[in-house]
């Protein structure tokens, strides 16, 4: 990490949680192992990719039959990890910048993209560093399964919102702080099914949709209603749902009158 740390273990002036960065850094080489610690994320990935794709097609009025419909748009993947979302976004045509506070995660993402001949710009920076450097704004900003791992989610999300170009979209995915989420995401996923390593999630850092909306107050972006994501044990697949009590995604966008 390039930035200095204060006594709480948090990077000074930034919203990241240094302990969380260290924990994911220790797993950096495992991102693309479909049977490893990130196996649930691999199973979850197709659902969130489709949601992002369909939302962007509708919002930007792109041709869904085009081979790379988003080739004119810039996308920022905040907390990109090993590149599990950055790579499919690149294949859809987006000019992708992947951002992560873990140098090891960025190393894994860069190496994997290189093996596939994918031209993705990966940066080992915090979102605050990128915003402070005067980065050109993005048409789409993704912050998927990241905000529950930062030290200051309010500041983090506001900074992400500041990087969205007028007329663009901000995507947020996280877990709701509900008893159902505690039962399924903590007890079930970590202790019973062993889907993810124990301690991956801290229930007290889960966020309700109303809190996400509050964090966006004061930004130009208006959030859509939350969309639930749930696992079907019969099909062994994830899908969209009306139930937002556990996993959910939200989209925030500029009002139509302020887009252009």
C-alpha positions in Angstrom: 0.0 0.0 0.0 1.3 3.4 -1.0 -0.6 5.4 1.6 0.3 5.7 5.3 -1.7 4.1 8.0 -3.2 5.7 11.1 -3.4 3.9 14.5 -6.7 2.3 13.6 -5.1 0.4 10.7 -7.1 2.5 8.1 -5.3 4.3 5.3 -5.1 8.0 6.3 -7.6 10.1 4.3 -9.1 7.0 2.5 -12.1 4.9 3.1 -10.4 1.5 2.8 -10.1 -1.0 5.6 -6.5 -2.1 5.7 -7.4 -5.4 7.4 -9.8 -6.3 4.6 -7.2 -5.4 2.0 -4.7 -7.7 3.7 -7.2 -10.6 3.9 -8.1 -10.4 0.2 -4.4 -10.0 -0.7 -3.6 -13.3 1.0 -6.1 -15.0 -1.4 -5.0 -13.1 -4.5 -3.7 -16.1 -6.4 -7.0 -17.9 -5.9 -9.3 -15.5 -7.8 -9.6 -17.6 -11.0 -9.8 -21.0 -9.2 -13.5 -22.0 -9.8 -13.2 -24.6 -7.0 -11.4 -22.3 -4.5 -12.4 -19.7 -2.1 -14.0 -17.6 -4.7 -16.1 -20.4 -6.2 -19.4 -18.8 -5.0 -18.5 -15.6 -6.8 -17.9 -17.5 -10.0 -21.4 -19.0 -9.7 -22.8 -15.6 -8.9 -21.0 -13.7 -11.7 -23.3 -14.6 -14.7 -26.3 -13.0 -12.9 -24.6 -9.7 -12.1 -23.0 -9.6 -15.6 -26.4 -10.0 -17.2 -27.9 -7.4 -14.9 -25.2 -4.8 -15.8 -25.5 -5.6 -19.5 -29.3 -5.4 -19.7 -29.4 -2.2 -17.6 -26.7 -0.5 -19.7 -28.3 -1.6 -23.0 -31.6 0.0 -21.9 -30.1 3.1 -20.4 -27.7 4.0 -23.2 -30.0 2.7 -26.0 -27.4 0.3 -27.4 -28.1 -2.6 -29.9 -28.2 -5.8 -27.9 -27.3 -7.8 -31.1 -24.0 -5.9 -31.6 -20.9 -7.9 -30.9 -19.4 -5.3 -28.6 -22.3 -2.9 -27.9 -20.5 -0.7 -25.4 -17.4 0.1 -27.4 -17.9 3.9 -27.1 -18.2 3.8 -23.3 -15.7 3.9 -20.4 -16.2 1.7 -17.3 -14.6 1.7 -13.9 -14.6 -1.5 -11.8 -13.9 -0.4 -8.2 -12.5 -3.1 -6.0 -11.9 -5.3 -9.1 -10.1 -8.1 -7.2 -8.7 -10.5 -9.8 -10.8 -9.1 -12.6 -13.8 -11.4 -12.6 -16.1 -8.5 -13.7 -13.5 -6.4 -15.6 -12.9 -9.2 -18.2 -16.5 -9.8 -19.3 -17.1 -6.0 -19.3 -14.1 -5.6 -21.6 -15.5 -8.4 -23.9 -18.7 -6.4 -24.2 -16.7 -3.5 -25.6 -16.3 -1.2 -22.6 -12.9 0.5 -22.2 -12.2 -0.8 -18.7 -10.2 0.5 -15.8 -10.0 -1.9 -12.9 -9.1 -0.4 -9.5 -8.0 -2.2 -6.3 -6.2 -1.2 -3.1 -4.4 -4.6 -3.1 -1.3 -4.7 -5.1 -1.5 -8.5 -5.2 -5.0 -8.5 -6.6 -3.9 -6.1 -9.3 -1.0 -8.4 -10.1 -3.3 -11.4 -10.5 -5.8 -9.4 -12.6 -3.1 -8.0 -14.9 -1.5 -11.4 -15.4 -4.8 -13.1 -16.2 -5.8 -10.4 -18.6 -2.5 -10.7 -20.3 -2.8 -14.4 -20.8 -6.1 -13.8 -22.6 -4.8 -10.9 -24.7 -7.2 -8.4 -23.0 -6.3 -4.7 -23.0 -7.6 -3.7 -19.5 -6.1 -0.9 -17.5 -5.5 -2.0 -14.0 -4.5 0.4 -11.2 -3.3 -0.3 -7.6 -5.0 2.7 -6.1 -7.9 3.7 -3.9 -10.9 5.3 -5.4 -10.0 8.5 -3.5 -6.6 8.5 -5.2 -8.1 8.1 -8.6 -10.6 10.9 -8.0 -7.9 13.2 -6.6 -5.8 12.7 -9.7 -8.4 14.4 -11.9 -9.4 11.2 -13.8 -11.7 11.6 -16.8 -15.2 10.6 -15.7 -16.7 7.3 -16.5 -20.0 6.3 -18.2 -20.3 3.4 -15.8 -18.9 2.8 -12.4 -19.2 -0.6 -10.7 -18.8 -1.2 -7.0 -19.9 -4.7 -6.6 -19.6 -6.6 -3.3 -17.1 -4.0 -2.1 -18.8 -1.4 0.1 -19.3 -3.9 3.0 -15.6 -4.2 3.2 -14.6 -0.5 3.5 -14.1 1.5 6.6 -16.2 4.5 5.6 -19.0 3.4 3.2 -20.5 6.9 3.1 -17.3 8.6 1.9 -16.5 5.6 -0.4 -19.8 5.7 -2.2 -19.8 9.5 -2.6 -16.4 9.3 -4.1 -17.5 6.6 -6.5 -20.5 8.7 -7.5 -18.2 11.7 -8.2 -16.5 9.6 -10.9 -19.8 9.0 -12.9 -20.1 11.1 -16.0 -23.4 13.1 -16.4 -25.8 10.7 -18.0 -23.9 7.7 -16.6 -24.7 4.9 -14.2 -23.4 3.8 -10.8 -23.9 0.1 -9.8 -23.8 -1.0 -6.1 -24.1 -4.6 -4.9 -23.9 -5.6 -1.3 -25.6 -7.6 1.5 -28.5 -6.3 3.6 -28.1 -6.1 7.4 -31.0 -8.4 8.2 -31.5 -11.5 10.4 -32.1 -13.5 7.2 -28.7 -12.3 5.8 -27.0 -13.3 9.1 -28.6 -16.7 8.9 -27.8 -17.4 5.3 -24.6 -15.3 4.5 -22.8 -15.8 7.8 -24.0 -19.0 9.5 -25.1 -20.8 6.3 -22.4 -19.8 3.8 -19.4 -19.6 6.2 -20.1 -22.2 8.9 -22.5 -24.8 7.5 -21.9 -25.0 3.7 -18.3 -23.7 3.9 -18.9 -21.7 0.6 -16.5 -19.0 1.7 -13.8 -18.8 4.4 -15.0 -18.1 7.9 -14.7 -14.4 8.7 -15.2 -13.3 5.1 -18.1 -11.1 6.1 -18.9 -8.9 9.1 -22.7 -8.7 9.6 -22.4 -5.4 11.3 -20.9 -3.9 8.1 -23.8 -5.1 5.9 -25.9 -2.2 4.6 -29.6 -1.8 4.0 -30.9 -0.2 0.7 -32.1 2.8 2.7 -28.6 3.4 3.9 -27.2 3.2 0.3 -29.8 5.8 -0.6 -28.8 8.0 2.3 -25.1 7.8 1.2 -26.1 9.1 -2.2 -27.8 12.1 -0.8 -25.9 15.2 -1.8 -24.7 13.6 -5.1 -26.4 14.2 -8.5 -27.4 10.6 -8.7 -30.8 9.1 -7.9 -31.1 5.5 -6.9 -33.5 3.0 -8.5 -35.3 0.5 -6.2 -33.1 -2.3 -5.1 -33.2 -5.6 -6.9 -32.7 -8.8 -5.0 -30.4 -11.7 -5.9 -31.0 -15.1 -4.5 -29.7 -18.7 -4.8 -32.0 -21.5 -5.9 -30.9 -24.7 -4.2 -32.8 -26.8 -6.7 -31.1 -25.4 -9.8 -27.9 -24.5 -8.0 -28.1 -21.1 -9.7 -28.4 -17.5 -8.8 -31.1 -15.2 -10.2 -32.8 -11.9 -9.7 -35.5 -11.7 -7.1 -38.0 -9.3 -5.4 -36.4 -10.4 -2.1 -33.7 -7.9 -1.0 -33.2 -9.2 2.5 -29.9 -10.9 1.7 -28.1 -10.0 -1.5 -29.2 -7.0 -3.6 -28.0 -4.7 -6.3 -28.9 -1.0 -6.9 -28.4 1.4 -9.8 -28.1 5.1 -9.4 -28.4 7.5 -12.3 -28.6 11.2 -13.2 -32.1 12.6 -13.5 -33.2 12.8 -17.2 -33.3 16.6 -17.1 -29.7 16.7 -15.7 -28.2 14.1 -18.0 -27.1 16.3 -20.8 
